[in-house]
Amino acid sequence: MYAGYPDSGFLSWTVRPPLWNHKGAFHRVLSRFVGLESPVRTVADGDRIGGFIAYHTPGHNPGHMVYLHESRYMGALGDLVRTKTDALLPPFWFDSYDLDALRTSVRELVERAPAFAFACPGHGKPLLAGNEALHALAARI
């Protein structure tokens, strides 16, 4: 399993999520009931995994990562966004650590990521016009 820091620490329970944050408090409670059986590898912005490039996109979680595959024109956007009909939307407040950081991550990803066609969000259906949908979301938020 791959995760950006500090999410890798949250998953292995070597870093405690912050109590002052609504989602961090939820993660602390969850840690009492859920264990992680596989090792977690920490990924940094710009790391390559197979044909994917990792982009640090904090907001949903502090260490949230997006993975883009240039030759396949595919973006694994995770929980940075969700889909509704044919549009990308940000996640809900209660499912994010910091919506301001998330908005910044969306805008910065548009600026620095290569174009991609196929967008795969963590929630909702994949989109064939993913790059255009991400640009439209960045313009709206």
BANUFI-456474 format. One record per atom (N, C-alpha, C): atom name; chain; x, y, z. Coordinates in pm, 1 decimal, padded with zeros to 6 digits. Layout:
# BANUFI-456474
['CA','A',[X,Y,Z]]
...
***
This chain:
# BANUFI-456474
['N','A',[00085.0,-00117.1,00000.0]]
['CA','A',[00000.0,00000.0,00000.0]]
['C','A',[00089.6,00123.5,00000.0]]
['N','A',[00053.0,00222.8,-00079.8]]
['CA','A',[00126.5,00348.4,-00089.7]]
['C','A',[00041.1,00461.3,-00033.5]]
['N','A',[00104.9,00552.6,00037.6]]
['CA','A',[00034.1,00668.8,00092.0]]
['C','A',[00134.2,00780.8,00115.4]]
['N','A',[00086.7,00904.0,00102.0]]
['CA','A',[00170.4,01019.9,00131.0]]
['C','A',[00178.7,01043.4,00281.2]]
['N','A',[00289.4,01104.0,00326.0]]
['CA','A',[00303.7,01137.9,00466.8]]
['C','A',[00218.8,01260.7,00496.0]]
['N','A',[00145.7,01273.4,00606.8]]
['CA','A',[00140.1,01183.4,00721.3]]
['C','A',[00036.0,01072.2,00711.4]]
['N','A',[-00032.6,01061.0,00599.3]]
['CA','A',[-00133.6,00956.0,00588.4]]
['C','A',[-00074.3,00817.0,00608.6]]
['N','A',[00050.1,00796.6,00563.5]]
['CA','A',[00113.2,00665.6,00583.6]]
['C','A',[00124.9,00635.7,00732.5]]
['N','A',[00153.8,00737.0,00812.1]]
['CA','A',[00160.2,00718.5,00957.5]]
['C','A',[00023.8,00696.2,01018.8]]
['N','A',[-00078.3,00763.1,00965.7]]
['CA','A',[-00215.1,00740.7,01013.6]]
['C','A',[-00255.6,00596.2,00989.1]]
['N','A',[-00222.1,00543.9,00869.6]]
['CA','A',[-00262.4,00408.2,00832.5]]
['C','A',[-00191.8,00302.0,00915.2]]
['N','A',[-00066.6,00325.9,00948.9]]
['CA','A',[00008.0,00229.4,01030.1]]
['C','A',[-00003.8,00259.6,01179.4]]
['N','A',[-00073.5,00366.2,01213.1]]
['CA','A',[-00097.2,00412.7,01350.1]]
['C','A',[00032.1,00450.4,01422.8]]
['N','A',[00135.5,00491.7,01345.0]]
['CA','A',[00256.9,00542.8,01406.7]]
['C','A',[00249.0,00694.3,01424.3]]
['N','A',[00156.4,00759.7,01353.2]]
['CA','A',[00127.7,00902.0,01368.9]]
['C','A',[-00017.7,00912.3,01409.9]]
['N','A',[-00043.5,00986.9,01514.1]]
['CA','A',[-00180.4,01000.8,01562.1]]
['C','A',[-00247.8,01118.1,01491.7]]
['N','A',[-00365.3,01096.2,01434.9]]
['CA','A',[-00438.0,01206.5,01372.2]]
['C','A',[-00471.0,01314.9,01475.2]]
['N','A',[-00478.0,01440.5,01432.5]]
['CA','A',[-00502.6,01549.6,01527.5]]
['C','A',[-00644.2,01545.1,01586.2]]
['N','A',[-00652.6,01561.1,01715.0]]
['CA','A',[-00782.7,01564.2,01782.5]]
['C','A',[-00859.7,01692.0,01752.6]]
['N','A',[-00789.7,01802.7,01723.5]]
['CA','A',[-00855.1,01932.3,01703.0]]
['C','A',[-00932.8,01938.3,01572.6]]
['N','A',[-00910.3,01842.4,01482.0]]
['CA','A',[-00977.9,01841.9,01353.2]]
['C','A',[-01089.7,01738.3,01355.8]]
['N','A',[-01208.0,01773.2,01301.4]]
['CA','A',[-01322.9,01682.0,01305.2]]
['C','A',[-01291.1,01546.3,01242.5]]
['N','A',[-01218.2,01543.8,01131.6]]
['CA','A',[-01186.5,01416.8,01067.7]]
['C','A',[-01074.1,01344.8,01141.8]]
['N','A',[-00981.6,01420.7,01197.3]]
['CA','A',[-00875.1,01360.2,01276.7]]
['C','A',[-00930.1,01290.2,01399.7]]
['N','A',[-01026.3,01354.2,01465.4]]
['CA','A',[-01090.0,01290.8,01581.9]]
['C','A',[-01160.8,01162.0,01540.8]]
['N','A',[-01228.2,01164.6,01425.8]]
['CA','A',[-01294.3,01044.5,01374.7]]
['C','A',[-01192.0,00935.0,01347.6]]
['N','A',[-01077.5,00970.7,01286.6]]
['CA','A',[-00973.6,00871.6,01259.3]]
['C','A',[-00917.8,00812.2,01387.6]]
['N','A',[-00906.0,00891.9,01491.8]]
['CA','A',[-00857.9,00837.8,01619.7]]
['C','A',[-00954.8,00735.5,01676.5]]
['N','A',[-01082.5,00766.4,01669.3]]
['CA','A',[-01182.9,00670.8,01717.7]]
['C','A',[-01177.9,00544.5,01632.0]]
['N','A',[-01170.3,00560.9,01502.7]]
['CA','A',[-01166.8,00447.9,01411.0]]
['C','A',[-01046.8,00357.3,01437.2]]
['N','A',[-00934.7,00416.2,01476.1]]
['CA','A',[-00812.5,00338.1,01498.6]]
['C','A',[-00829.6,00233.3,01608.1]]
['N','A',[-00924.0,00252.3,01696.6]]
['CA','A',[-00947.0,00153.8,01803.1]]
['C','A',[-01016.2,00028.7,01750.5]]
['N','A',[-01077.6,00038.3,01633.2]]
['CA','A',[-01156.4,-00072.6,01580.5]]
['C','A',[-01101.9,-00133.6,01451.8]]
['N','A',[-01016.2,-00059.5,01382.1]]
['CA','A',[-00967.5,-00105.7,01252.7]]
['C','A',[-00815.9,-00119.2,01258.3]]
['N','A',[-00767.5,-00232.9,01216.5]]
['CA','A',[-00623.6,-00254.9,01209.5]]
['C','A',[-00578.7,-00260.0,01064.9]]
['N','A',[-00450.2,-00241.1,01040.9]]
['CA','A',[-00395.0,-00246.4,00906.7]]
['C','A',[-00300.5,-00365.3,00900.8]]
['N','A',[-00322.5,-00453.6,00806.0]]
['CA','A',[-00243.4,-00575.4,00798.9]]
['C','A',[-00129.1,-00568.8,00698.4]]
['N','A',[-00135.5,-00478.6,00601.9]]
['CA','A',[-00028.9,-00472.2,00502.6]]
['C','A',[00063.9,-00354.8,00532.5]]
['N','A',[00191.7,-00366.8,00492.5]]
['CA','A',[00284.8,-00255.6,00516.9]]
['C','A',[00249.6,-00134.3,00431.6]]
['N','A',[00283.7,-00018.1,00481.3]]
['CA','A',[00255.0,00106.7,00411.0]]
['C','A',[00387.1,00168.4,00367.1]]
['N','A',[00396.0,00201.9,00238.0]]
['CA','A',[00513.3,00271.0,00185.2]]
['C','A',[00477.7,00417.2,00167.6]]
['N','A',[00565.8,00503.9,00214.9]]
['CA','A',[00542.6,00647.3,00201.6]]
['C','A',[00584.3,00693.3,00062.0]]
['N','A',[00496.4,00771.4,00000.3]]
['CA','A',[00519.1,00825.4,-00133.4]]
['C','A',[00530.9,00977.1,-00121.8]]
['N','A',[00620.8,01035.8,-00197.9]]
['CA','A',[00637.6,01181.3,-00198.9]]
['C','A',[00595.2,01236.3,-00335.0]]
['N','A',[00565.7,01363.8,-00337.4]]
['CA','A',[00528.8,01432.9,-00460.1]]
['C','A',[00636.8,01410.5,-00565.2]]
['N','A',[00594.6,01367.4,-00683.9]]
['CA','A',[00688.4,01344.7,-00793.2]]
['C','A',[00741.9,01203.1,-00802.3]]
['N','A',[00718.5,01119.3,-00701.7]]
['CA','A',[00763.1,00979.5,-00708.3]]
['C','A',[00694.1,00908.6,-00823.2]]
['N','A',[00763.7,00812.3,-00880.5]]
['CA','A',[00707.2,00730.0,-00987.6]]
['C','A',[00683.1,00589.2,-00934.1]]
['N','A',[00563.5,00538.8,-00961.7]]
['CA','A',[00526.0,00403.5,-00923.4]]
['C','A',[00472.1,00338.0,-01049.2]]
['N','A',[00546.7,00244.4,-01102.9]]
['CA','A',[00508.9,00189.2,-01233.1]]
['C','A',[00509.7,00303.1,-01333.6]]
['N','A',[00405.0,00319.5,-01408.5]]
['CA','A',[00394.7,00429.7,-01503.4]]
['C','A',[00326.3,00552.8,-01447.1]]
['N','A',[00296.8,00553.2,-01317.2]]
['CA','A',[00225.0,00664.4,-01254.6]]
['C','A',[00320.4,00762.6,-01188.3]]
['N','A',[00282.4,00889.6,-01189.8]]
['CA','A',[00352.7,00994.4,-01115.8]]
['C','A',[00261.1,01037.5,-01002.1]]
['N','A',[00317.0,01046.9,-00881.7]]
['CA','A',[00240.4,01086.1,-00763.0]]
['C','A',[00241.7,01238.3,-00749.1]]
['N','A',[00125.9,01293.3,-00717.9]]
['CA','A',[00111.0,01437.6,-00692.4]]
['C','A',[00049.3,01454.0,-00554.6]]
['N','A',[00117.1,01528.8,-00469.0]]
['CA','A',[00064.5,01555.5,-00334.8]]
['C','A',[-00049.5,01656.5,-00346.1]]
['N','A',[-00167.1,01617.5,-00298.8]]
['CA','A',[-00286.8,01701.9,-00308.7]]
['C','A',[-00358.0,01703.6,-00173.6]]
['N','A',[-00302.7,01772.7,-00074.9]]
['CA','A',[-00364.4,01772.7,00058.3]]
['C','A',[-00500.4,01841.1,00059.4]]
['N','A',[-00577.0,01805.8,00158.1]]
['CA','A',[-00709.6,01864.4,00177.4]]
['C','A',[-00805.8,01759.9,00228.3]]
['N','A',[-00829.8,01657.8,00147.6]]
['CA','A',[-00913.1,01546.0,00194.6]]
['C','A',[-00845.7,01485.3,00316.7]]
['N','A',[-00719.4,01455.8,00304.2]]
['CA','A',[-00630.5,01416.0,00413.1]]
['C','A',[-00502.0,01496.0,00395.2]]
['N','A',[-00422.2,01512.2,00500.5]]
['CA','A',[-00298.9,01590.1,00485.6]]
['C','A',[-00200.2,01531.6,00385.3]]
['N','A',[-00198.5,01399.8,00370.1]]
['CA','A',[-00103.3,01337.5,00279.5]]
['C','A',[-00166.2,01281.4,00153.4]]
['N','A',[-00283.7,01329.8,00117.8]]
['CA','A',[-00354.6,01275.0,00001.2]]
['C','A',[-00268.9,01286.0,-00124.9]]
['N','A',[-00272.6,01180.4,-00205.4]]
['CA','A',[-00197.0,01176.7,-00330.0]]
['C','A',[-00290.6,01144.4,-00445.9]]
['N','A',[-00259.1,01199.7,-00562.0]]
['CA','A',[-00324.2,01169.6,-00688.4]]
['C','A',[-00217.0,01104.8,-00775.2]]
['N','A',[-00256.1,01008.2,-00858.2]]
['CA','A',[-00161.5,00937.6,-00943.8]]
['C','A',[-00204.1,00952.2,-01089.9]]
['N','A',[-00114.2,01006.9,-01171.8]]
['CA','A',[-00143.3,01027.9,-01313.5]]
['C','A',[-00050.0,00942.2,-01398.5]]
['N','A',[-00106.3,00880.9,-01499.6]]
['CA','A',[-00030.3,00797.3,-01592.4]]
['C','A',[-00027.2,00868.1,-01726.8]]
['N','A',[00089.0,00921.8,-01762.6]]
['CA','A',[00099.6,01004.5,-01883.7]]
['C','A',[00070.7,00926.7,-02011.2]]
['N','A',[00128.3,00809.4,-02026.8]]
['CA','A',[00110.6,00737.2,-02152.9]]
['C','A',[-00028.1,00675.8,-02166.7]]
['N','A',[-00098.0,00657.8,-02056.2]]
['CA','A',[-00233.6,00603.1,-02061.8]]
['C','A',[-00338.8,00713.6,-02049.9]]
['N','A',[-00295.1,00838.3,-02029.4]]
['CA','A',[-00384.6,00954.1,-02018.0]]
['C','A',[-00492.0,00932.3,-01911.6]]
['N','A',[-00449.5,00877.4,-01797.6]]
['CA','A',[-00543.5,00842.7,-01690.7]]
['C','A',[-00501.6,00907.4,-01560.5]]
['N','A',[-00601.7,00959.4,-01488.2]]
['CA','A',[-00578.2,01017.3,-01357.0]]
['C','A',[-00655.8,00941.6,-01250.4]]
['N','A',[-00583.5,00882.2,-01155.7]]
['CA','A',[-00645.2,00820.1,-01038.6]]
['C','A',[-00652.8,00931.1,-00933.9]]
['N','A',[-00767.6,00996.6,-00925.7]]
['CA','A',[-00782.5,01118.4,-00846.0]]
['C','A',[-00819.0,01092.6,-00700.6]]
['N','A',[-00849.0,00970.2,-00666.7]]
['CA','A',[-00878.5,00935.7,-00528.1]]
['C','A',[-00991.1,01019.1,-00471.1]]
['N','A',[-00971.7,01066.8,-00350.0]]
['CA','A',[-01074.3,01144.7,-00280.7]]
['C','A',[-01054.6,01295.4,-00293.9]]
['N','A',[-00969.9,01337.6,-00389.0]]
['CA','A',[-00957.6,01481.1,-00417.6]]
['C','A',[-01089.6,01533.5,-00470.7]]
['N','A',[-01160.2,01449.8,-00545.5]]
['CA','A',[-01287.0,01487.9,-00608.2]]
['C','A',[-01384.3,01370.8,-00601.1]]
['N','A',[-01508.4,01398.9,-00635.8]]
['CA','A',[-01610.9,01296.1,-00654.0]]
['C','A',[-01689.0,01336.5,-00777.3]]
['N','A',[-01763.7,01243.1,-00832.9]]
['CA','A',[-01842.9,01277.7,-00951.1]]
['C','A',[-01990.6,01280.0,-00917.4]]
['N','A',[-02058.7,01366.7,-00990.3]]
['CA','A',[-02204.2,01371.5,-00989.8]]
['C','A',[-02243.6,01404.1,-01132.4]]
['N','A',[-02319.7,01319.5,-01192.2]]
['CA','A',[-02351.7,01325.2,-01335.5]]
['C','A',[-02221.2,01328.4,-01413.8]]
['N','A',[-02196.2,01432.6,-01491.2]]
['CA','A',[-02073.5,01440.0,-01570.9]]
['C','A',[-01978.6,01548.4,-01522.7]]
['N','A',[-01985.1,01580.0,-01394.1]]
['CA','A',[-01900.6,01685.8,-01338.6]]
['C','A',[-01820.3,01633.2,-01220.1]]
['N','A',[-01708.6,01698.3,-01194.7]]
['CA','A',[-01630.3,01670.1,-01074.5]]
['C','A',[-01668.6,01770.8,-00967.4]]
['N','A',[-01679.9,01723.6,-00846.0]]
['CA','A',[-01712.5,01806.5,-00730.0]]
['C','A',[-01612.3,01778.8,-00620.3]]
['N','A',[-01590.7,01874.3,-00529.3]]
['CA','A',[-01504.7,01845.9,-00414.7]]
['C','A',[-01579.2,01753.7,-00317.2]]
['N','A',[-01506.1,01685.0,-00229.8]]
['CA','A',[-01574.6,01603.1,-00129.5]]
['C','A',[-01648.8,01691.2,-00029.7]]
['N','A',[-01731.5,01629.5,00049.3]]
['CA','A',[-01806.6,01702.0,00151.4]]
['C','A',[-01715.0,01747.9,00264.8]]
['N','A',[-01755.6,01852.6,00336.6]]
['CA','A',[-01677.9,01908.5,00446.9]]
['C','A',[-01642.6,01802.1,00550.0]]
['N','A',[-01738.4,01723.3,00591.1]]
['CA','A',[-01713.3,01628.7,00699.7]]
['C','A',[-01617.3,01516.6,00658.9]]
['N','A',[-01591.6,01501.7,00528.8]]
['CA','A',[-01501.3,01397.9,00481.6]]
['C','A',[-01366.0,01455.9,00441.0]]
['N','A',[-01335.1,01577.0,00485.4]]
['CA','A',[-01208.9,01641.0,00449.4]]
['C','A',[-01147.2,01708.7,00570.6]]
['N','A',[-01015.7,01705.1,00575.7]]
['CA','A',[-00943.2,01774.6,00681.9]]
['C','A',[-00948.8,01925.2,00661.9]]
['N','A',[-00931.0,01969.8,00536.8]]
['CA','A',[-00916.9,02113.2,00512.3]]
['C','A',[-00964.6,02145.3,00370.0]]
['N','A',[-01084.3,02202.0,00358.1]]
['CA','A',[-01138.8,02231.1,00225.3]]
['C','A',[-01062.4,02342.2,00153.2]]
['N','A',[-01006.3,02438.0,00227.1]]
['CA','A',[-00925.5,02541.5,00161.4]]
['C','A',[-00801.4,02479.8,00096.4]]
['N','A',[-00734.7,02388.9,00168.5]]
['CA','A',[-00618.1,02319.8,00111.7]]
['C','A',[-00659.7,02234.5,-00007.1]]
['N','A',[-00775.9,02173.0,00000.4]]
['CA','A',[-00826.1,02090.9,-00109.3]]
['C','A',[-00849.5,02175.9,-00233.8]]
['N','A',[-00911.4,02291.5,-00217.7]]
['CA','A',[-00934.1,02380.9,-00332.0]]
['C','A',[-00801.8,02422.6,-00396.3]]
['N','A',[-00703.9,02454.0,-00312.3]]
['CA','A',[-00570.6,02489.7,-00362.1]]
['C','A',[-00509.2,02372.9,-00436.5]]
['N','A',[-00525.9,02251.2,-00383.7]]
['CA','A',[-00471.2,02132.1,-00449.7]]
['C','A',[-00532.2,02111.7,-00587.1]]
['N','A',[-00661.7,02133.3,-00600.4]]
['CA','A',[-00727.6,02119.2,-00731.5]]
['C','A',[-00670.1,02220.9,-00828.9]]
['N','A',[-00661.4,02346.5,-00786.7]]
['CA','A',[-00609.6,02451.2,-00875.9]]
['C','A',[-00463.4,02424.9,-00914.9]]
['N','A',[-00381.9,02382.1,-00818.6]]
['CA','A',[-00240.9,02355.7,-00847.6]]
['C','A',[-00223.6,02233.4,-00937.1]]
['N','A',[-00307.0,02131.1,-00918.9]]
['CA','A',[-00298.0,02012.7,-01003.5]]
['C','A',[-00326.8,02048.5,-01148.9]]
['N','A',[-00423.5,02135.9,-01171.1]]
['CA','A',[-00455.4,02180.7,-01306.4]]
['C','A',[-00333.8,02248.3,-01369.5]]
['N','A',[-00259.5,02322.6,-01290.5]]
['CA','A',[-00144.4,02397.3,-01341.6]]
['C','A',[-00023.8,02308.2,-01371.5]]
['N','A',[-00002.2,02204.6,-01293.4]]
['CA','A',[00124.1,02130.8,-01305.6]]
['C','A',[00113.7,01989.9,-01360.5]]
['N','A',[-00004.6,01934.8,-01370.9]]
['CA','A',[-00019.6,01797.0,-01416.8]]
['C','A',[-00033.4,01790.3,-01568.3]]
['N','A',[00014.0,01681.5,-01627.9]]
['CA','A',[-00007.8,01664.8,-01772.1]]
['C','A',[-00155.7,01640.7,-01801.0]]
['N','A',[-00194.9,01667.3,-01922.4]]
['CA','A',[-00334.0,01644.1,-01961.8]]
['C','A',[-00364.8,01495.2,-01954.7]]
['N','A',[-00486.6,01464.2,-01916.8]]
['CA','A',[-00531.9,01325.8,-01912.1]]
['C','A',[-00677.2,01322.4,-01956.1]]
['N','A',[-00719.2,01211.3,-02009.5]]
['CA','A',[-00856.4,01200.1,-02059.2]]
['C','A',[-00946.9,01131.5,-01957.4]]
['N','A',[-00901.9,01021.8,-01903.5]]
['CA','A',[-00984.6,00936.0,-01820.4]]
['C','A',[-00960.4,00968.3,-01673.5]]
['N','A',[-01062.8,01016.4,-01602.0]]
['CA','A',[-01051.8,01050.9,-01460.4]]
['C','A',[-01122.8,00946.1,-01376.0]]
['N','A',[-01051.9,00892.5,-01278.8]]
['CA','A',[-01108.0,00791.8,-01188.5]]
['C','A',[-01109.4,00847.8,-01046.2]]
['N','A',[-01223.4,00899.9,-01001.5]]
['CA','A',[-01232.4,00949.4,-00864.4]]
['C','A',[-01252.6,00833.6,-00766.9]]
['N','A',[-01230.7,00861.6,-00639.9]]
['CA','A',[-01253.6,00760.1,-00537.4]]
['C','A',[-01400.9,00729.0,-00517.7]]
['N','A',[-01486.3,00825.5,-00547.8]]
['CA','A',[-01630.5,00808.0,-00531.2]]
['C','A',[-01701.0,00860.6,-00655.4]]
['N','A',[-01787.4,00778.7,-00711.2]]
['CA','A',[-01859.6,00817.0,-00831.4]]
['C','A',[-01803.5,00745.7,-00952.2]]
['N','A',[-01863.1,00772.6,-01064.5]]
['CA','A',[-01823.7,00702.8,-01186.4]]
['C','A',[-01704.9,00771.6,-01253.8]]
['N','A',[-01624.2,00695.5,-01326.3]]
['CA','A',[-01514.6,00755.0,-01403.2]]
['C','A',[-01568.5,00847.2,-01512.0]]
['N','A',[-01487.2,00944.0,-01550.9]]
['CA','A',[-01525.4,01038.6,-01656.4]]
['C','A',[-01428.0,01028.4,-01772.8]]
['N','A',[-01481.0,01032.8,-01892.9]]
['CA','A',[-01396.1,01030.2,-02011.7]]
['C','A',[-01337.4,01166.9,-02042.9]]
['N','A',[-01400.3,01272.9,-01999.5]]
['CA','A',[-01349.7,01408.8,-02020.4]]
['C','A',[-01292.5,01461.5,-01889.1]]
['N','A',[-01206.2,01383.1,-01828.6]]
['CA','A',[-01154.9,01414.1,-01694.8]]
['C','A',[-01078.0,01543.1,-01684.0]]
['N','A',[-00987.8,01569.5,-01778.9]]
['CA','A',[-00907.6,01690.6,-01773.7]]
['C','A',[-00995.2,01815.5,-01782.6]]
['N','A',[-01092.3,01814.3,-01873.6]]
['CA','A',[-01183.4,01927.3,-01886.8]]
['C','A',[-01267.6,01944.4,-01760.8]]
['N','A',[-01311.8,01834.3,-01702.8]]
['CA','A',[-01392.1,01840.9,-01580.1]]
['C','A',[-01310.1,01895.6,-01464.0]]
['N','A',[-01181.3,01859.1,-01456.1]]
['CA','A',[-01096.0,01911.2,-01348.9]]
['C','A',[-01072.5,02061.0,-01367.1]]
['N','A',[-01051.2,02104.6,-01491.5]]
['CA','A',[-01034.7,02248.3,-01519.0]]
['C','A',[-01162.8,02325.3,-01483.7]]
['N','A',[-01277.6,02268.2,-01515.1]]
['CA','A',[-01405.2,02333.9,-01482.7]]
['C','A',[-01422.7,02344.6,-01331.2]]
['N','A',[-01386.5,02240.3,-01258.3]]
['CA','A',[-01396.0,02245.2,-01112.6]]
['C','A',[-01302.0,02352.7,-01057.0]]
['N','A',[-01180.5,02358.0,-01106.0]]
['CA','A',[-01084.1,02458.7,-01058.2]]
['C','A',[-01136.2,02599.5,-01081.2]]
['N','A',[-01205.6,02621.6,-01190.9]]
['CA','A',[-01261.4,02754.4,-01221.1]]
['C','A',[-01378.9,02788.0,-01129.0]]
['N','A',[-01451.4,02686.2,-01082.2]]
['CA','A',[-01567.8,02708.4,-00996.2]]
['C','A',[-01534.0,02729.2,-00849.3]]
['N','A',[-01422.4,02676.0,-00805.1]]
['CA','A',[-01394.3,02682.4,-00659.7]]
['C','A',[-01294.2,02789.2,-00624.2]]
***
